[in-house]
Amino acid sequence: MHWKILVRPAGEALLRACAALRHWIWGAILLAAVTGCAHYPVNQAVRQVDPQGGYRGRNLIDPANDNQMLLMLTFSGGGTRAAAFSYGVLETLRDTSVTLHGRQRRLLDEVDWISGVSGGSFTAAYYGLFRDRTFEDFEPRFLKKDIQGDLTHATLFNPINWGKLFSPYYDRSDLAADYYNKYVFEGKTFGDLLALKEPMIVINATDMVHGTRFSFVQDIFDVICSDLSSFPVARACAASSAVPLLLSPITVRNHAGECGYQMPPALAQAMVPPRDVISRRFDLANNMLPFLDSKQKPYIHLVDGGVADNLGLRALLERVTLMGDPWSTLKANGMENVHKVVFVVVNAETEIDDKWDRWEKVPPFVAMLDSYSSIAIERYNKETVALLSESFTRWADEIRRGRCGSDPISTQPGGCGDIEFYLIQVRFDALDDAAERSALKRLPTSFALKPEQVDHLKDAAHRILKQSREFQRLIGDLQ
């Protein structure tokens, strides 16, 4: 009797151990299966490129917009800080009314083009996809949500994701892209953006190997014989915000040489080496050469767009350079009647930490890394804006010559020589209060801010834009 009493518990314990072992075995099998199956989604190849179709500027022109003004926004990188700051600019443009040709319009409805980098790409893409709905749910769904915390939880506490992350073909940025696709962008693609017409949304990343800018537009996807229309917007934003070291690259397949791609005449001409001169156009054109060889470069690994251009301005500057001049660029996009060209550059700049100037000991590695990236981005930003501003006079002359031809150049309103450029900068340095400037610049560039910090960024954007002299000049000229 006593022996039976002793054996029963021992047998039950053995059964429980066997059951637990079975669970572990099945868990290991499931983990191995998930690990073997996990793979990033491959961008779709095309057998024949269509140089007239797809996600290109000329295919997004909205006839309802005023074709005499070209209004372009650029949203910088900087995590949620940048996303909230650029969102405040969208709100201000929504609340600004102008009268064009006898019709009252929101200035937001006249936006033709938005270029986004890293954090700024999320605001640009969300507005491009959801338009006025952005002002209803972008804050709770993204700006005031702990995105970083959600991604950390998905990485640490979801066993299925553990298996995926063991795969050599799936990493942290792929996990982030899946999250954005499900919880932010609702599975939308660039085909959805194309169907909605203007504004054109340009999301920018950086080729990890060559350091060149990579924009998600069909012109670039033509080169690699791929269809951008079926590509998830979430994955483009994940690439644009894939900060080196913290996040992994996003991979795109290169199918170049499989679709009968013919280089556009302007690009082919730019690739002709000049004689005894340094040509920026030639250098830019030859940045495309590695992408044309899918045998040597079958994969394109993309990281944060801020590595190549943290303002999102280079996409347009380089396009004008490659086309040869701004008049050719306008004609190629069906914008020959433009008389006002407006740039609104939103820069969620950071503050350089100068405390190390008062520190005798060798600064830690993290401080050196942070200083290196901050200084490089800040200096490059200034050079980019200066290059744009200094181009205006030359561009105006080139447009006048192109549009007027042999006719007299008339600068009267609506005349062939009537062309005006505006550069409106929205940056923290425009704030009068030094303490406020410093506080906003020092906000983290992560994807997690407190609601009151988001509100502060939005309010700062409202004030800066409204008080901008160049913005007021534009409003006055439009009226």
C-alpha positions, 0 to 999 in steps of 0.5 A, a space after each residue: 500500500 505504501 509502495 503504491 502511494 509512493 509510485 503514483 506521484 513519481 509516475 505523475 511527475 514523469 508524465 508531466 516531464 514527458 509532456 513538457 519535453 514534448 512542448 519543448 520539442 514541438 517549440 523547437 520544431 516550430 522555431 526551426 520552421 519559422 527560422 527556415 521560412 523567414 525572409 524579407 519580401 522580394 521586390 517584383 521584377 518586370 520583364 519589360 520596363 515601361 518608361 511612361 508608366 508607374 510612380 513618376 512625377 508626370 503621372 501624378 499631376 492633378 489638373 485641379 492644382 494651380 499649374 503656375 506654382 510648384 510647391 515642394 516640401 522636404 521633411 528631414 530625419 530625426 525620429 518622432 521629433 522630425 515627424 512631429 515637427 513636419 506634421 506641424 507644418 502640414 497643419 499650418 498649410 492646411 489652415 492657410 487659405 489663399 485665393 488663386 484665379 478667383 478660387 479660395 484654396 488651402 495652401 496644403 492642397 497646392 503641394 505638388 511634391 514632398 520629399 522625406 528622410 527617416 522620421 520625416 518620411 513617415 509624415 510624408 508617406 502617411 499624408 500621401 496615403 491618407 490625406 486629411 485623415 492624417 489630422 484625425 489619427 496620425 497622432 495616436 497611431 504614430 506620433 504619440 505612440 511608443 513605437 520604439 517600445 512596441 518594436 522592443 517588445 515584439 523583439 524580446 517577448 514574441 517567440 515567433 519573432 525570435 525564430 525569424 530573427 535567427 534567419 540570415 535573410 530577416 533582421 530588425 528592420 524587416 521586423 520594423 517594416 512588418 510592424 509599420 505595414 500592419 499598424 501604421 500604413 495598413 498594407 498600402 503600396 506605391 500603387 496606392 500613392 499613384 492612384 491618389 495623384 499629387 502630391 508626389 511622395 519621395 522617400 529617400 534611403 542610402 545605398 550602404 555600400 556606395 553611399 549614394 542616395 536611393 529614392 523610391 521612384 519608378 525612375 530608379 526602379 526602372 534601372 533595377 528592372 523592378 515594379 515600384 507600384 507593388 512595393 510596400 510604403 512601410 518597407 520604404 520608410 523602414 529603409 529610410 529610417 534604418 539607422 546604422 548600428 542600431 538597425 539592420 539594412 533593408 534589402 532590395 533585389 537588383 534585376 538589372 539587365 532583364 527588362 530591356 531598360 534604355 537609359 534616358 537621353 539626358 542620363 546617357 549624355 551626362 555619362 559622357 566624360 567631359 574634357 579636362 573639367 570637373 563635372 558634377 553632372 558626370 559624377 552624379 550620372 556615374 553613381 548609377 553604374 553599379 546598379 546597372 550590373 546585377 551580376 556584380 551587385 545583385 542585392 542593394 542594402 539600404 540604410 538611413 536616408 540621412 547618411 546621404 542627405 538628411 534634408 531630402 533636398 538632394 533628390 531634387 537638386 540632383 535631378 535638375 543637375 542630371 537633366 541638364 537645367 531646370 527648364 528641361 526638368 520642368 518640361 519633362 514633368 509637364 510643368 512649363 507654365 510654372 511661374 512660382 517655385 516654392 521650397 519649404 525645408 523642414 529641418 528638425 536639427 539637433 544641437 551639437 554637444 560642446 560640453 566635451 570642450 571642457 573635459 580633459 579626459 578622453 571622451 567615451 566612444 559613444 560621445 565620439 560617434 554621436 559627435 561625428 554623425 551630428 557634425 557631418 549631418 549639420 555641415 552637409 545640411 548647410 552646404 545643401 541649403 546654400 547650394 539650393 539658394 545660390 542656384 536660384 539666379 542661374 535657374 531663373 535665367 535658364 528658365 527664361 531663356 528656355 521659355 522665351 526662346 528668341 522672343 523678348 523676355 517679359 517679366 510681367 505677371 504671366 510673361 515668359 520671363 516671369 519666374 520667382 523662387 522662394 526658400 522657406 526654412 522651418 528650423 529651430 534656430 528661427 525661435 527667439 527663445 534660446 532655452 526653447 531652441 536648445 530644449 527642442 534640439 536636444 529631444 531624442 531622435 528615437 521613435 518615442 516622445 511624450 505627448 507634451 513634447 509632440 505638442 511642443 514641436 507642432 506648436 513651434 512649427 506653427 509659429 516658425 512658419 507663420 512668422 517666416 518673412 519668406 512665407 509671408 512674402 509668398 502669401 502676399 504675392 499669391 494674394 
